[in-house]
């Protein structure tokens, strides 16, 4: 399979572990197993005693009933049997494309977004048309442009809500219009929703799979629940034909998720409100800090995120984004992601879900580089 290098992941792999101030990370400040048990107020010793006595078989092939019920509780209309568990959201996105898209199919995707959403269907041989999200439109889809791209032959429309890297959030009304366009073409909508529920306001974050019979939601335990280390993701759809395809392909490339991953995710979902309260507090507090920093530093501008953990920040220096970010890393130890990873030159992506002190120190480092530039 011929596929473009995954720019953002190659950047993260090369520099993340050596960063002094990692403000490129997109998960909310990760928790340890000890911290998870403290937040959930469950008996860790009893859990470990029971788990350590278990035989390490494949476990529940489709995911335990508790796990799938916990995932279903994150939606308005999901039933546990409509959940397909995967190895992270990256595995879920890949699984959707390989199950539903063939060479020659027509796919409409967006940019900027997570590169999987356009590079994988391209690598399969699909004809991919890109809808560019523009800052002047709040990085939200232009419905007229979308209508011009979607045809009767469109197999799949890809969106990302909340958006990575911009933090834009589509309303129920906008999603309904996108659904109208998709329904007219009898197309699926794949919505990467890994930042769903991390809102800046106390309001329900809609899922396309709740709203559309051919909507497909991808989620994970990584960003919202601070548990990237367990590699647990999922697909939810009401569409039985798509779900059968997912389960058939799953036998070839996944079989099952890990027993420990299943068990830890089940605990987190059983106590999801405690984790969501913690993590919303972090992203709301930290975005206020970032917003104040933007206001005090005239070389930088952005559209304030509405949800998620990331922001796309533009600068006015005459320096390519890879060079800017490498120089920032080398001279200060502060680590952000070049905008060119998302084909957005003259910018960088920042993750503001880290612990607050790391964010503050990372921003001070950017200020110091800006003064030298």
Residue pairs with C-beta under 8 A, 6 or more apart in sequence:
1 123
1 124
2 123
3 119
3 120
3 122
3 123
4 115
4 119
4 122
4 123
6 115
6 116
6 119
7 115
7 340
7 341
7 342
8 114
8 115
8 337
8 341
8 342
8 349
9 115
11 24
11 325
11 337
11 338
11 341
12 24
12 337
15 24
15 329
15 335
16 22
16 24
16 25
16 335
19 329
19 333
19 334
19 335
20 332
20 333
20 334
20 335
20 361
21 332
21 333
21 334
21 335
21 358
21 361
21 362
21 365
22 335
22 351
22 354
22 358
22 362
23 334
23 335
23 336
23 350
23 351
23 352
23 354
23 358
23 359
23 362
23 363
24 335
24 336
24 337
24 349
24 350
24 351
25 351
25 353
25 354
26 164
26 223
26 309
26 310
26 351
26 353
27 222
27 223
27 226
27 228
27 309
27 351
27 353
28 198
28 223
28 224
28 226
28 279
28 282
28 283
28 309
28 353
29 226
29 279
29 282
29 353
29 354
29 355
30 226
30 227
30 228
30 229
31 39
31 226
31 227
31 275
33 44
33 264
34 44
36 227
36 264
36 267
36 268
37 43
37 44
37 47
37 267
39 271
39 274
39 275
39 278
40 267
40 268
40 270
40 271
40 274
41 271
42 267
42 271
47 263
47 267
51 259
51 260
51 263
54 259
56 259
57 259
58 255
58 256
59 256
59 257
59 258
59 259
59 262
60 67
60 256
60 262
61 255
61 256
62 68
62 84
62 85
62 247
62 256
63 83
63 85
63 234
63 256
63 257
63 262
64 262
64 263
64 266
65 80
66 266
66 270
67 85
67 232
67 262
67 265
67 266
67 269
68 80
68 81
68 83
68 85
69 80
70 265
70 266
70 268
70 269
70 270
70 272
71 78
71 80
71 83
71 85
71 219
71 234
71 236
71 269
72 78
72 79
72 80
72 82
72 83
72 236
73 269
73 272
74 196
74 197
74 219
74 269
74 272
75 207
75 209
75 210
75 217
75 236
76 207
76 210
77 209
77 210
77 238
78 209
78 210
78 236
82 236
82 237
82 238
82 243
83 234
83 235
83 236
84 92
84 95
84 234
84 235
84 236
84 243
84 246
84 247
84 250
85 232
85 233
85 234
85 257
85 262
86 92
86 95
86 233
86 234
86 235
86 250
86 254
86 257
87 231
87 232
87 233
87 254
87 257
88 220
88 222
88 228
88 231
88 232
88 233
89 192
89 194
89 218
89 219
89 220
89 222
89 233
90 116
90 233
91 231
91 233
91 254
92 218
92 219
92 220
92 233
92 234
92 235
93 114
93 116
93 117
93 120
93 190
93 192
93 218
94 116
94 120
95 235
95 246
95 249
95 250
95 253
95 254
96 190
96 216
96 218
96 235
96 246
97 116
97 120
97 121
97 124
98 120
98 124
98 249
98 253
99 242
99 245
99 246
99 248
99 249
100 155
100 156
100 188
100 242
100 245
101 107
101 121
101 124
101 126
101 155
101 156
102 124
102 125
102 126
103 124
103 125
103 126
104 125
104 126
104 127
105 121
105 124
105 126
105 127
105 155
105 156
106 126
106 127
106 129
106 151
106 153
106 154
106 155
107 118
107 121
107 126
107 127
107 128
107 129
107 154
107 155
107 156
107 157
107 158
108 128
108 129
108 130
108 131
108 146
108 149
108 150
108 154
108 156
108 157
108 158
109 117
109 118
109 121
109 128
109 129
109 130
109 131
109 157
109 158
110 117
110 118
110 130
110 131
110 132
110 133
110 141
110 158
110 159
110 160
111 118
111 130
111 131
111 132
111 133
111 342
111 343
112 133
112 139
112 163
112 165
112 166
112 312
112 342
112 343
112 344
113 133
113 158
113 160
113 163
113 164
113 192
113 342
114 160
114 164
114 192
115 341
115 342
116 192
117 158
117 160
117 190
117 192
118 128
118 130
118 158
121 128
121 156
121 158
122 128
126 155
129 149
131 141
131 142
131 145
131 146
131 149
133 139
133 140
133 141
133 163
133 166
133 168
134 142
135 303
138 168
138 303
139 163
139 166
139 168
139 303
139 312
140 168
140 170
140 174
141 159
141 170
141 174
141 178
143 174
143 177
143 178
143 181
146 157
146 178
146 181
147 181
150 157
150 181
150 182
150 184
150 185
150 187
151 185
152 185
153 185
154 182
154 185
154 187
155 187
155 188
156 187
156 188
156 189
156 190
157 178
157 181
157 182
157 187
157 188
157 189
157 190
158 189
158 190
158 191
158 192
159 170
159 178
159 189
159 190
159 191
159 192
159 208
160 191
160 192
161 169
161 170
161 175
161 191
161 192
161 193
161 196
161 208
162 168
162 169
162 193
162 195
162 196
162 198
162 199
162 205
162 305
162 306
162 307
162 308
163 169
163 308
164 192
164 194
164 195
164 308
164 310
165 310
165 311
165 312
165 337
165 339
165 342
165 344
165 349
166 303
166 305
166 310
166 311
166 312
167 195
167 303
167 304
167 305
167 306
167 307
167 308
167 309
167 310
167 311
167 312
168 303
168 305
168 306
169 199
169 205
169 306
169 307
169 308
170 178
170 206
171 206
172 206
172 211
175 206
175 208
175 211
176 211
178 189
178 208
179 189
179 208
179 211
179 212
179 215
182 188
182 189
182 212
182 214
183 212
183 214
186 214
187 214
188 214
188 215
188 216
188 239
188 242
189 208
189 212
189 214
189 215
189 216
190 216
190 218
191 207
191 208
191 209
191 215
191 216
191 217
191 218
192 218
193 205
193 207
193 208
193 217
193 218
193 219
194 218
194 219
194 220
194 222
194 223
194 224
194 233
195 223
195 224
195 307
195 308
195 309
195 310
196 205
196 207
196 217
196 219
196 224
196 307
197 205
197 224
197 276
197 280
198 223
198 224
198 279
198 280
198 283
198 307
198 308
198 309
198 353
199 205
199 280
199 306
199 307
200 283
200 284
200 287
200 305
200 306
200 307
201 306
205 307
207 215
207 217
207 236
208 215
208 216
208 217
209 215
209 216
209 217
209 236
209 237
209 238
210 217
213 238
213 239
214 237
214 239
214 242
215 237
215 238
215 239
216 235
216 236
216 237
216 239
216 242
217 235
217 236
217 237
218 233
218 234
218 235
219 233
219 234
219 236
220 228
220 232
220 233
220 234
221 227
221 228
221 230
221 232
221 233
221 265
221 268
222 228
222 233
223 308
223 309
223 353
224 275
224 276
224 279
225 265
225 268
225 269
225 272
225 275
225 279
226 275
226 278
226 279
227 264
227 265
227 268
230 258
230 260
230 261
230 264
230 265
231 257
231 258
231 261
232 257
232 261
232 262
232 264
232 265
235 246
237 243
268 275
279 353
282 353
282 355
282 356
283 308
283 309
283 352
283 353
285 356
286 352
286 353
286 354
286 356
286 359
287 304
287 305
287 311
287 352
289 352
289 356
289 359
289 360
289 363
290 311
290 350
290 352
290 359
290 363
291 304
293 300
293 363
293 367
294 300
294 301
294 302
294 313
297 366
297 367
297 370
299 315
299 316
299 317
299 370
299 373
300 313
300 314
300 315
300 316
300 366
300 370
301 313
301 314
302 311
302 312
302 313
302 314
303 312
304 311
305 311
309 351
309 352
309 353
310 349
310 350
310 351
310 352
311 349
311 350
311 352
312 339
312 342
312 344
312 347
312 348
312 349
313 347
313 348
313 349
313 350
314 339
314 346
314 347
315 324
315 346
315 347
315 348
315 370
317 324
317 370
317 373
319 327
319 373
320 338
320 340
320 345
321 338
321 339
321 340
321 344
321 345
321 346
321 347
321 348
322 338
322 340
324 338
324 348
325 335
325 336
325 337
325 338
325 348
327 369
328 334
328 335
328 336
328 365
328 366
328 369
329 335
331 369
331 372
332 365
332 366
332 368
332 369
333 365
334 361
334 362
334 365
334 366
334 369
335 362
336 348
336 349
336 350
336 362
336 366
337 348
337 349
337 350
337 351
338 348
338 349
339 345
339 346
339 347
339 348
339 349
341 349
342 349
350 362
352 359
354 362
